[in-house]
Amino acid sequence: EEKKKMEGATVQATRRSNPPGTKAEDMWSWTQTASNTVASGGAMDGPLAVEEYIQTMVRRDPAAIKEILAQPDSVSPPVWVYEHLRQFLRELNLFIVGHNEVCTVETQPSMKLTVGVEEYVFLCSSFEPPRECSAIDYMVNTVVQATAILNSNHYFPSRVMIKKSATKHFGVLARRLYRIFAFSYYVHRDTFEQLENTMHLCERFTKFCQMNNLMQQPQFLIPASRWTS
């Protein structure tokens, strides 16, 4: 049994994937390689190294936001932002699933929220021209669209060298994705708090956008006191 476990871990590390049948405690075991390399002051080589490093840091402690967002010297700023956005999209899928019992087409037919006396209605850019749709469809469509853009060989043919022209997408995607968190905060506060207390996803995303100047201050609708209380 011990031999099989060791052989499984070896295959997993070689393939750098989670093959069918991988036990929970053995998931993503290959990610330690990139993390250890950075910790020792080395450069991250290979197209998946930065991705693996970020995933390792998140899984180690999702609440350690400062450490997760600290950019290693060996990684260029565009690549760092790109890989973090990809990671946010992965986690946003889980965040959205967490709303499936409270947010339906019937209960929230539009992506609408109220902040003080201001009412916001967000149009879904997945349609041409953009139009209203249910909140759950808006969230899913936004993540799918963002994923398609970041996986586009036209905009991002390489994961180790990001074209300057492609960085224009970062701010647009960040603003659209942030609306998912704002909607959850103002419309489904209990669900938001339950997910945030475990994932720390919105706080990390907010601070990530602030650090990389992806959004203007008035666009942050969730009060800053939420992260300092």
HELIX and SHEET records of a PDB file:
HELIX    1   1 GLU A    2  ARG A   15  1                                  14    
HELIX    2   2 ALA A   24  ASP A   26  5                                   3    
HELIX    3   3 SER A   29  THR A   31  5                                   3    
HELIX    4   4 GLN A   32  ALA A   39  1                                   8    
HELIX    5   5 ALA A   49  ARG A   60  1                                  12    
HELIX    6   6 ILE A   65  LEU A   69  1                                   5    
HELIX    7   7 PRO A   77  VAL A   97  1                                  21    
HELIX    8   8 ALA A  135  LEU A  150  1                                  16    
HELIX    9   9 LYS A  164  THR A  167  5                                   4    
HELIX   10  10 LYS A  168  VAL A  187  1                                  20    
HELIX   11  11 ARG A  189  MET A  199  1                                  11    
HELIX   12  12 LEU A  201  MET A  211  1                                  11    
HELIX   13  13 GLN A  217  GLN A  219  5                                   3    
HELIX   14  14 SER A  225  THR A  228  1                                   4    
SHEET    1   A 2 LYS A 112  VAL A 115  0                                        
SHEET    2   A 2 GLU A 118  VAL A 121 -1                                        
END                                                                             
